[in-house]
Amino acid sequence: MNAYIEKAIVTYCDTSQTLIARQIAYTALTNAGFTDADLEQVLNQGPESVPVMVFLA
């Protein structure tokens, strides 16, 4: 997984981050293809539960 996605996931899950930082992380993750359901799962189960996505071209 790309480093920026990993950092965005950690930021999104970290409740000590500011609201703006978490919103930016949310935008980066949704732009990367994560759905709201994926992000809800990450919030509930932690950053280790991130679904791995493989895109074939």
Rosetta constraint file for C-alpha pairs under 8 A:
AtomPair CA 1 CA 5 HARMONIC 6.86 0.50
AtomPair CA 1 CA 6 HARMONIC 6.90 0.50
AtomPair CA 1 CA 52 HARMONIC 7.88 0.50
AtomPair CA 2 CA 6 HARMONIC 6.49 0.50
AtomPair CA 3 CA 7 HARMONIC 6.19 0.50
AtomPair CA 4 CA 8 HARMONIC 6.03 0.50
AtomPair CA 5 CA 9 HARMONIC 6.11 0.50
AtomPair CA 5 CA 28 HARMONIC 7.55 0.50
AtomPair CA 5 CA 29 HARMONIC 6.65 0.50
AtomPair CA 5 CA 32 HARMONIC 7.85 0.50
AtomPair CA 6 CA 10 HARMONIC 6.35 0.50
AtomPair CA 7 CA 11 HARMONIC 6.13 0.50
AtomPair CA 8 CA 12 HARMONIC 5.93 0.50
AtomPair CA 8 CA 25 HARMONIC 4.70 0.50
AtomPair CA 8 CA 26 HARMONIC 7.45 0.50
AtomPair CA 8 CA 28 HARMONIC 6.99 0.50
AtomPair CA 8 CA 29 HARMONIC 6.83 0.50
AtomPair CA 9 CA 13 HARMONIC 6.18 0.50
AtomPair CA 9 CA 25 HARMONIC 6.93 0.50
AtomPair CA 9 CA 29 HARMONIC 7.49 0.50
AtomPair CA 9 CA 47 HARMONIC 6.35 0.50
AtomPair CA 10 CA 14 HARMONIC 6.10 0.50
AtomPair CA 10 CA 47 HARMONIC 6.41 0.50
AtomPair CA 11 CA 17 HARMONIC 6.65 0.50
AtomPair CA 11 CA 21 HARMONIC 7.09 0.50
AtomPair CA 11 CA 22 HARMONIC 6.10 0.50
AtomPair CA 11 CA 25 HARMONIC 6.38 0.50
AtomPair CA 12 CA 17 HARMONIC 7.92 0.50
AtomPair CA 12 CA 21 HARMONIC 7.71 0.50
AtomPair CA 12 CA 22 HARMONIC 4.82 0.50
AtomPair CA 12 CA 23 HARMONIC 7.65 0.50
AtomPair CA 12 CA 25 HARMONIC 5.54 0.50
AtomPair CA 12 CA 26 HARMONIC 6.42 0.50
AtomPair CA 13 CA 22 HARMONIC 7.94 0.50
AtomPair CA 13 CA 42 HARMONIC 7.37 0.50
AtomPair CA 13 CA 43 HARMONIC 5.78 0.50
AtomPair CA 13 CA 46 HARMONIC 7.12 0.50
AtomPair CA 13 CA 47 HARMONIC 6.93 0.50
AtomPair CA 17 CA 21 HARMONIC 6.23 0.50
AtomPair CA 17 CA 22 HARMONIC 6.53 0.50
AtomPair CA 18 CA 22 HARMONIC 6.37 0.50
AtomPair CA 19 CA 23 HARMONIC 6.13 0.50
AtomPair CA 20 CA 24 HARMONIC 6.17 0.50
AtomPair CA 21 CA 25 HARMONIC 6.21 0.50
AtomPair CA 22 CA 26 HARMONIC 6.08 0.50
AtomPair CA 23 CA 27 HARMONIC 6.20 0.50
AtomPair CA 24 CA 28 HARMONIC 6.18 0.50
AtomPair CA 25 CA 29 HARMONIC 6.13 0.50
AtomPair CA 26 CA 30 HARMONIC 6.12 0.50
AtomPair CA 27 CA 31 HARMONIC 6.00 0.50
AtomPair CA 28 CA 32 HARMONIC 6.18 0.50
AtomPair CA 29 CA 33 HARMONIC 6.54 0.50
AtomPair CA 29 CA 34 HARMONIC 5.60 0.50
AtomPair CA 30 CA 34 HARMONIC 4.73 0.50
AtomPair CA 30 CA 35 HARMONIC 6.15 0.50
AtomPair CA 30 CA 36 HARMONIC 7.73 0.50
AtomPair CA 34 CA 38 HARMONIC 5.92 0.50
AtomPair CA 34 CA 39 HARMONIC 6.85 0.50
AtomPair CA 35 CA 39 HARMONIC 6.41 0.50
AtomPair CA 36 CA 40 HARMONIC 6.06 0.50
AtomPair CA 37 CA 41 HARMONIC 6.22 0.50
AtomPair CA 38 CA 42 HARMONIC 6.34 0.50
AtomPair CA 38 CA 50 HARMONIC 7.45 0.50
AtomPair CA 38 CA 51 HARMONIC 7.20 0.50
AtomPair CA 39 CA 43 HARMONIC 6.22 0.50
AtomPair CA 40 CA 44 HARMONIC 6.21 0.50
AtomPair CA 41 CA 45 HARMONIC 5.86 0.50
AtomPair CA 41 CA 46 HARMONIC 7.70 0.50
AtomPair CA 41 CA 49 HARMONIC 7.37 0.50
AtomPair CA 41 CA 50 HARMONIC 7.80 0.50
AtomPair CA 42 CA 46 HARMONIC 5.00 0.50
AtomPair CA 42 CA 47 HARMONIC 5.53 0.50
AtomPair CA 42 CA 48 HARMONIC 7.70 0.50
AtomPair CA 42 CA 49 HARMONIC 5.89 0.50
AtomPair CA 42 CA 50 HARMONIC 5.95 0.50
AtomPair CA 43 CA 47 HARMONIC 7.40 0.50
AtomPair CA 45 CA 49 HARMONIC 6.01 0.50
AtomPair CA 46 CA 50 HARMONIC 7.88 0.50
